[in-house]
Amino acid sequence: MYQAHFGLIELPFTLTPNTSFYCDLESHKAAFEVLVTALEAGEGFIKVVGEVGTGKTLLCRKLLNELPEKYVTAYIPNPYLTPSEMRAHVARELQVDAPSEQSEQLLTQAIQERLVEISRDGKMAVIIVDEAQALPTETLEALRLISNLETESRKLLHIVLFGQPELDERLATREHRQLRQRITFSYQLQAMTLPEVARYISHRLHVAGYQGARLFPARVVGMLHRASRGIPRLVNILCHKVLLLCYGEGVYQVHPRHVRFAVADTEDVSLPTFQRWWWSLAGIAGVAVLLWLSWQQGWFTEYLS
């Protein structure tokens, strides 16, 4: 691979949600502040929505890693669970002593007793669900019912949902109106701006140990931003491919041709070609000339008459 070629200690543009590569982008920073503020306020349901590849899982991992010790967390990375499986998973994550008898009612009671114990110790229990848009309807409803567990003065459980825009579509339906009304804090992740793409690429290279001359000139960064639409995952894919191309050619700086090759080899990205732009401009100019000639001819004919 290109690690030795560029003097890197690790690959900078992998797709795994490695929090050591976390870049404090404006959208991610604001979302994290919303999450922390909402949890401190003791809100029941909190929602973060973002398009595919905008960094929801990375933000989710960061939240799990950086929550203070007063939070006891239950992480659900795989939402394809039945209500029974979800309750069992939450019980394991919260270290609930499962009842010897197989009973959903007894398990729910055991979870409630554990939540009361956590609250008595001055801590807060939080369930964090990734890819929440894929939760089955029955499981989503079971999650809402678990959130009903509370004392007279405070919630015993707080739930954070990370999901794609389809989550909003599901919550907008009548059958989920009770859950929708309980979501008091929400945030929509945004794609990166051009300056953020430049900072993002530079940050990941720095974390990976790069110390050489500038790898990505401004023109190349602009092309990457346009092609990826500012989606972090797509930026990672394209940057990985252009560095492979540089390594294959034995060069130490990314050129526009590398970006074009990478774009041509990648799904869900596009880059307008100069030829297409030129012919569009030529077509517009041609129409303008024809209109002008028609106007001139009409004016000249009218003058002669």
Sine and cosine of phi, psi and omega as CSV:
sin_phi,cos_phi,sin_psi,cos_psi,sin_omega,cos_omega
0.00,0.00,-0.11,-0.99,-0.12,-0.99
-1.00,-0.05,0.11,0.99,-0.04,-1.00
-0.83,0.55,-0.81,0.59,-0.03,-1.00
-0.91,0.41,-0.59,0.81,-0.03,-1.00
-0.85,0.53,-0.65,0.76,-0.04,-1.00
-0.97,-0.23,0.08,1.00,0.03,-1.00
0.94,0.33,0.61,0.79,-0.03,-1.00
-1.00,-0.10,0.50,-0.86,0.06,-1.00
-1.00,-0.05,-0.29,0.96,0.09,-1.00
-0.36,-0.93,0.24,-0.97,-0.01,-1.00
-0.96,0.28,0.78,-0.62,-0.11,-0.99
-1.00,0.09,-0.29,0.96,-0.15,-0.99
-0.82,-0.57,0.65,0.76,0.09,-1.00
-0.96,0.27,0.29,-0.96,-0.06,-1.00
-1.00,-0.07,-0.08,1.00,0.04,-1.00
-0.94,0.33,0.63,-0.78,-0.04,-1.00
-0.97,0.23,0.95,0.32,-0.02,-1.00
-0.99,0.11,0.92,-0.40,-0.08,-1.00
-0.93,0.38,-0.30,0.95,0.05,-1.00
-0.92,0.39,-0.33,0.94,0.04,-1.00
-0.99,-0.12,0.10,0.99,-0.04,-1.00
-0.84,0.54,0.78,-0.62,0.04,-1.00
-0.93,-0.36,0.79,-0.61,-0.10,-0.99
-0.97,0.24,0.93,0.37,0.05,-1.00
-0.92,0.38,0.42,-0.91,-0.09,-1.00
-0.85,0.52,-0.70,0.71,-0.02,-1.00
-0.91,0.41,-0.68,0.73,0.00,-1.00
-0.93,0.38,-0.62,0.78,0.02,-1.00
-0.89,0.46,-0.72,0.69,0.00,-1.00
-0.90,0.43,-0.66,0.75,0.01,-1.00
-0.89,0.46,-0.68,0.74,-0.01,-1.00
-0.90,0.44,-0.64,0.77,0.03,-1.00
-0.90,0.43,-0.62,0.78,0.05,-1.00
-0.88,0.47,-0.71,0.71,-0.02,-1.00
-0.87,0.48,-0.75,0.66,-0.04,-1.00
-0.91,0.42,-0.68,0.73,0.00,-1.00
-0.89,0.45,-0.69,0.72,-0.02,-1.00
-0.91,0.42,-0.66,0.75,0.03,-1.00
-0.92,0.40,-0.64,0.77,0.04,-1.00
-0.89,0.45,-0.55,0.84,0.00,-1.00
-0.98,0.21,-0.16,0.99,0.04,-1.00
0.98,0.21,0.47,0.88,-0.01,-1.00
-0.96,0.29,0.50,-0.87,-0.06,-1.00
-0.97,0.25,-0.86,0.52,-0.05,-1.00
-0.90,-0.44,0.70,-0.71,0.05,-1.00
-0.74,-0.67,0.64,-0.77,-0.10,-1.00
-0.75,-0.66,0.72,-0.70,0.13,-0.99
-0.82,-0.57,0.85,-0.53,-0.05,-1.00
-0.87,-0.48,0.61,-0.79,0.05,-1.00
-0.34,-0.94,0.45,-0.89,0.04,-1.00
-0.89,0.45,0.26,-0.96,0.04,-1.00
-0.84,0.54,0.77,-0.64,0.09,-1.00
1.00,0.04,0.11,0.99,-0.03,-1.00
-1.00,0.05,0.00,1.00,0.12,-0.99
0.99,-0.17,0.46,0.89,-0.02,-1.00
-0.91,0.41,-0.71,0.71,-0.04,-1.00
-0.91,0.41,-0.62,0.78,0.05,-1.00
-0.89,0.46,-0.68,0.73,0.03,-1.00
-0.91,0.42,-0.61,0.79,0.05,-1.00
-0.88,0.47,-0.71,0.70,0.01,-1.00
-0.91,0.42,-0.62,0.78,0.02,-1.00
-0.89,0.46,-0.68,0.73,0.02,-1.00
-0.88,0.48,-0.70,0.71,0.02,-1.00
-0.88,0.48,-0.63,0.77,-0.06,-1.00
-0.97,0.26,-0.49,0.87,-0.18,-0.98
-0.94,-0.33,-0.02,1.00,0.07,-1.00
-0.91,0.42,0.68,-0.74,0.02,-1.00
-0.88,0.48,0.22,-0.97,-0.07,-1.00
-0.91,0.42,-0.29,0.96,-0.02,-1.00
-0.95,0.30,-0.17,0.99,0.04,-1.00
-0.99,-0.15,0.74,-0.67,0.11,-0.99
-0.95,-0.31,0.89,-0.46,-0.18,-0.98
-0.95,-0.31,0.51,-0.86,0.16,-0.99
-0.82,-0.57,0.90,-0.44,-0.09,-1.00
-0.98,-0.21,0.79,-0.61,0.04,-1.00
-0.90,-0.44,1.00,-0.08,-0.01,-1.00
-0.99,0.15,-0.42,0.91,-0.02,-1.00
-0.93,-0.37,0.96,-0.27,-0.11,-0.99
-0.99,0.15,-0.13,0.99,-0.03,-1.00
-0.98,0.22,0.94,0.34,-0.04,-1.00
-0.80,-0.60,0.58,-0.81,0.16,-0.99
-0.97,0.26,0.26,-0.97,0.07,-1.00
-0.81,0.59,-0.65,0.76,0.01,-1.00
-0.91,0.42,-0.70,0.72,0.02,-1.00
-0.90,0.43,-0.61,0.79,0.01,-1.00
-0.91,0.42,-0.70,0.71,0.02,-1.00
-0.89,0.45,-0.65,0.76,0.02,-1.00
-0.90,0.44,-0.64,0.76,0.00,-1.00
-0.91,0.41,-0.71,0.71,0.03,-1.00
-0.87,0.49,-0.66,0.75,0.01,-1.00
-0.87,0.49,-0.69,0.73,0.02,-1.00
-0.90,0.43,-0.70,0.71,-0.03,-1.00
-0.90,0.44,-0.57,0.82,-0.01,-1.00
-1.00,0.00,0.08,1.00,0.03,-1.00
0.85,0.53,0.75,0.66,0.04,-1.00
-0.99,0.14,0.68,-0.74,0.10,-0.99
-0.97,0.23,0.97,-0.23,-0.07,-1.00
-0.92,0.40,0.65,-0.76,0.04,-1.00
-0.91,0.41,0.52,-0.85,-0.01,-1.00
-0.91,0.41,-0.53,0.85,0.01,-1.00
-1.00,0.06,0.73,-0.68,0.01,-1.00
-0.96,0.27,0.99,-0.14,-0.04,-1.00
-0.52,-0.85,0.80,-0.60,0.01,-1.00
-0.90,0.44,-0.61,0.79,0.00,-1.00
-0.91,0.42,-0.69,0.72,0.00,-1.00
-0.93,0.38,-0.60,0.80,0.02,-1.00
-0.92,0.40,-0.68,0.73,0.04,-1.00
-0.88,0.47,-0.64,0.77,0.03,-1.00
-0.90,0.43,-0.64,0.77,0.02,-1.00
-0.91,0.41,-0.64,0.77,0.05,-1.00
-0.89,0.46,-0.69,0.73,0.00,-1.00
-0.89,0.46,-0.67,0.74,0.02,-1.00
-0.89,0.46,-0.62,0.79,0.03,-1.00
-0.93,0.38,-0.62,0.78,0.02,-1.00
-0.91,0.42,-0.64,0.77,0.05,-1.00
-0.89,0.45,-0.65,0.76,0.03,-1.00
-0.89,0.45,-0.69,0.73,0.03,-1.00
-0.88,0.48,-0.70,0.71,0.00,-1.00
-0.90,0.43,-0.63,0.78,0.00,-1.00
-0.90,0.44,-0.50,0.87,0.02,-1.00
-0.99,0.15,0.08,1.00,0.01,-1.00
0.98,0.19,0.34,0.94,-0.01,-1.00
-0.93,-0.38,0.10,-0.99,-0.02,-1.00
-0.79,-0.62,0.70,-0.72,0.03,-1.00
-1.00,-0.09,0.71,-0.70,-0.04,-1.00
-0.73,-0.69,0.79,-0.61,0.16,-0.99
-0.99,-0.17,0.80,-0.60,0.00,-1.00
-0.90,-0.44,0.87,-0.50,-0.08,-1.00
-0.92,-0.39,0.86,-0.51,0.09,-1.00
-1.00,-0.08,0.47,-0.88,-0.02,-1.00
0.81,0.59,0.71,0.70,-0.11,-0.99
-0.91,0.41,-0.33,0.94,0.02,-1.00
-0.89,0.45,-0.31,0.95,-0.04,-1.00
-1.00,-0.08,0.03,1.00,0.03,-1.00
-0.89,0.46,0.78,-0.62,0.10,-1.00
-0.85,0.52,0.47,-0.88,-0.05,-1.00
-0.83,0.56,-0.70,0.72,-0.02,-1.00
-0.91,0.42,-0.59,0.81,0.00,-1.00
-0.95,0.31,-0.61,0.79,0.06,-1.00
-0.88,0.48,-0.65,0.76,0.04,-1.00
-0.93,0.37,-0.64,0.77,0.04,-1.00
-0.89,0.45,-0.58,0.82,0.05,-1.00
-0.90,0.43,-0.65,0.76,0.04,-1.00
-0.89,0.46,-0.67,0.75,-0.02,-1.00
-0.92,0.40,-0.60,0.80,0.06,-1.00
-0.89,0.46,-0.57,0.82,-0.01,-1.00
-0.92,0.38,-0.22,0.97,0.03,-1.00
-0.94,0.33,-0.28,0.96,-0.02,-1.00
-0.91,0.41,0.88,-0.47,-0.08,-1.00
-0.34,-0.94,0.28,-0.96,0.14,-0.99
-0.99,-0.10,-0.10,-1.00,0.01,-1.00
-0.94,0.35,-0.37,0.93,-0.12,-0.99
-0.90,-0.43,-0.29,0.96,-0.09,-1.00
-0.39,-0.92,0.36,-0.93,0.09,-1.00
-0.95,0.30,0.62,-0.78,0.07,-1.00
-1.00,0.00,-0.28,0.96,-0.12,-0.99
-0.60,-0.80,0.67,-0.75,0.04,-1.00
-0.85,-0.53,0.65,-0.76,-0.12,-0.99
-0.81,-0.59,0.80,-0.60,0.03,-1.00
-0.92,-0.39,0.82,-0.57,-0.01,-1.00
-0.94,-0.33,0.84,-0.55,0.14,-0.99
-0.95,-0.30,0.80,-0.60,-0.04,-1.00
-0.36,-0.93,0.17,-0.98,0.08,-1.00
-0.99,0.16,0.18,-0.98,-0.02,-1.00
-0.82,0.58,-0.40,0.92,0.06,-1.00
-0.87,0.50,-0.41,0.91,0.05,-1.00
-0.90,0.44,-0.68,0.74,0.05,-1.00
-0.89,0.46,-0.63,0.78,0.01,-1.00
-0.89,0.45,-0.65,0.76,0.02,-1.00
-0.93,0.37,-0.67,0.74,-0.02,-1.00
-0.93,0.36,-0.35,0.94,0.00,-1.00
-0.97,0.25,-0.21,0.98,-0.02,-1.00
-0.97,0.25,0.35,-0.93,-0.06,-1.00
-0.89,0.45,-0.60,0.80,-0.09,-1.00
-0.92,0.39,-0.33,0.94,0.00,-1.00
-0.93,-0.36,0.35,0.94,-0.07,-1.00
-0.91,0.42,-0.52,0.85,0.01,-1.00
-0.92,0.40,-0.68,0.74,0.04,-1.00
-0.92,0.39,-0.67,0.75,-0.02,-1.00
-0.85,0.53,-0.65,0.76,-0.03,-1.00
-0.95,0.31,-0.27,0.96,-0.01,-1.00
-1.00,0.01,-0.17,0.99,0.01,-1.00
-0.99,0.13,0.97,-0.26,-0.09,-1.00
-0.99,-0.10,-0.37,0.93,0.06,-1.00
-0.78,-0.62,0.71,-0.71,0.07,-1.00
-0.52,-0.85,0.37,-0.93,0.01,-1.00
-0.53,-0.85,0.60,-0.80,0.01,-1.00
-0.94,-0.33,0.91,-0.42,0.03,-1.00
-0.94,0.34,0.62,-0.78,-0.01,-1.00
-0.93,-0.37,0.37,-0.93,0.09,-1.00
-0.95,0.32,0.28,-0.96,-0.03,-1.00
-0.97,0.23,0.57,-0.82,0.16,-0.99
-0.98,0.18,0.14,-0.99,0.02,-1.00
-0.86,0.52,-0.75,0.66,0.05,-1.00
-0.87,0.49,-0.56,0.83,0.01,-1.00
-0.93,0.36,-0.59,0.80,0.06,-1.00
-0.88,0.47,-0.68,0.73,0.03,-1.00
-0.88,0.48,-0.70,0.71,0.00,-1.00
-0.93,0.37,-0.61,0.79,0.00,-1.00
-0.88,0.47,-0.74,0.68,0.00,-1.00
-0.90,0.44,-0.71,0.70,0.00,-1.00
-0.89,0.46,-0.66,0.75,-0.02,-1.00
-0.89,0.45,-0.72,0.70,-0.03,-1.00
-0.92,0.39,-0.61,0.79,0.06,-1.00
-0.90,0.44,-0.65,0.76,0.00,-1.00
-0.90,0.44,-0.71,0.71,0.01,-1.00
-0.89,0.46,-0.57,0.82,-0.01,-1.00
-0.98,0.21,-0.05,1.00,0.10,-0.99
0.99,-0.13,0.22,0.98,-0.03,-1.00
-0.96,0.28,0.71,-0.70,-0.03,-1.00
-0.72,-0.69,0.20,0.98,-0.07,-1.00
-1.00,0.02,-0.27,-0.96,0.02,-1.00
-0.94,0.35,0.12,-0.99,-0.08,-1.00
-0.89,0.45,0.82,-0.58,-0.05,-1.00
-1.00,0.05,-0.60,0.80,-0.11,-0.99
-0.90,-0.44,0.99,-0.15,0.05,-1.00
-0.89,0.45,0.28,-0.96,-0.07,-1.00
-0.85,0.53,-0.65,0.76,-0.01,-1.00
-0.89,0.45,-0.64,0.76,0.00,-1.00
-0.91,0.41,-0.67,0.74,0.02,-1.00
-0.88,0.48,-0.66,0.76,0.05,-1.00
-0.87,0.49,-0.66,0.75,0.03,-1.00
-0.91,0.42,-0.66,0.75,0.02,-1.00
-0.90,0.44,-0.63,0.78,0.02,-1.00
-0.91,0.42,-0.70,0.71,-0.01,-1.00
-0.91,0.42,-0.69,0.72,-0.06,-1.00
-0.92,0.38,-0.63,0.78,-0.09,-1.00
-1.00,0.00,-0.22,0.97,-0.09,-1.00
0.88,0.47,0.36,0.93,0.03,-1.00
0.98,0.20,0.23,0.97,0.02,-1.00
-0.99,0.14,0.88,-0.48,-0.08,-1.00
-0.80,0.60,-0.68,0.73,-0.03,-1.00
-0.88,0.47,-0.66,0.75,0.00,-1.00
-0.94,0.35,-0.57,0.82,0.08,-1.00
-0.88,0.48,-0.68,0.73,0.03,-1.00
-0.87,0.50,-0.72,0.69,-0.02,-1.00
-0.88,0.48,-0.73,0.68,-0.04,-1.00
-0.91,0.40,-0.68,0.73,-0.01,-1.00
-0.90,0.43,-0.63,0.77,0.05,-1.00
-0.87,0.49,-0.68,0.73,-0.05,-1.00
-0.95,0.33,-0.63,0.78,-0.02,-1.00
-0.93,0.36,-0.54,0.84,0.06,-1.00
-0.94,0.35,-0.56,0.83,0.11,-0.99
-0.89,0.45,-0.66,0.75,0.02,-1.00
-0.91,0.42,-0.66,0.75,0.04,-1.00
-0.88,0.47,-0.69,0.73,0.02,-1.00
-0.88,0.48,-0.67,0.74,0.01,-1.00
-0.89,0.45,-0.55,0.84,0.00,-1.00
-1.00,0.02,-0.20,0.98,-0.02,-1.00
0.97,0.25,0.44,0.90,0.01,-1.00
-0.96,-0.29,0.24,-0.97,-0.12,-0.99
-0.85,-0.53,0.32,0.95,0.10,-1.00
-0.54,-0.84,0.63,-0.78,-0.01,-1.00
-0.98,0.21,0.71,-0.70,0.02,-1.00
-0.91,-0.42,0.33,-0.94,0.00,-1.00
-0.80,0.59,-0.57,0.82,-0.02,-1.00
-0.90,0.44,-0.53,0.85,0.04,-1.00
-0.91,0.42,-0.65,0.76,0.01,-1.00
-0.90,0.43,-0.67,0.74,-0.01,-1.00
-0.88,0.47,-0.67,0.74,0.03,-1.00
-0.90,0.44,-0.69,0.73,-0.02,-1.00
-0.90,0.44,-0.66,0.75,0.01,-1.00
-0.90,0.44,-0.67,0.74,-0.01,-1.00
-0.90,0.44,-0.38,0.93,-0.07,-1.00
-0.98,-0.22,0.15,0.99,-0.12,-0.99
-0.81,-0.58,0.70,-0.71,0.05,-1.00
-0.96,0.26,0.48,-0.88,0.14,-0.99
0.91,0.41,0.35,0.94,0.14,-0.99
-0.78,-0.62,0.41,-0.91,0.02,-1.00
-0.45,-0.89,0.46,-0.89,-0.01,-1.00
-0.62,-0.79,0.91,-0.42,0.00,-1.00
-0.85,0.53,0.74,-0.67,0.02,-1.00
-0.99,0.12,0.46,-0.89,0.01,-1.00
-0.89,0.46,-0.60,0.80,-0.03,-1.00
-0.89,0.45,-0.69,0.73,0.01,-1.00
-0.89,0.45,-0.66,0.75,0.02,-1.00
-0.90,0.43,-0.65,0.76,-0.04,-1.00
-0.91,0.42,-0.71,0.71,-0.02,-1.00
-0.93,0.36,-0.55,0.84,0.07,-1.00
-0.90,0.43,-0.69,0.73,0.01,-1.00
-0.91,0.41,-0.66,0.75,0.02,-1.00
-0.89,0.46,-0.63,0.78,0.02,-1.00
-0.90,0.43,-0.69,0.73,0.03,-1.00
-0.89,0.45,-0.67,0.74,0.01,-1.00
-0.90,0.44,-0.64,0.77,0.00,-1.00
-0.90,0.45,-0.68,0.74,0.03,-1.00
-0.89,0.45,-0.66,0.75,0.00,-1.00
-0.89,0.45,-0.66,0.75,0.02,-1.00
-0.90,0.43,-0.68,0.73,0.02,-1.00
-0.88,0.47,-0.67,0.74,0.03,-1.00
-0.90,0.44,-0.64,0.77,0.00,-1.00
-0.92,0.40,-0.68,0.73,0.01,-1.00
-0.90,0.43,-0.63,0.77,0.02,-1.00
-0.90,0.45,-0.66,0.75,0.02,-1.00
-0.91,0.42,-0.69,0.73,0.00,-1.00
-0.89,0.45,-0.68,0.74,-0.01,-1.00
-0.90,0.44,-0.67,0.74,0.02,-1.00
-0.90,0.44,-0.66,0.75,0.00,-1.00
-0.91,0.42,-0.65,0.76,-0.03,-1.00
-0.93,0.38,-0.64,0.76,0.02,-1.00
-0.90,0.44,-0.67,0.74,0.00,-1.00
-0.91,0.42,-0.58,0.81,0.00,-1.00
-0.91,0.41,-0.67,0.74,-0.01,-1.00
-0.91,0.41,-0.55,0.83,0.00,-1.00
-0.97,0.24,0.00,0.00,0.00,0.00
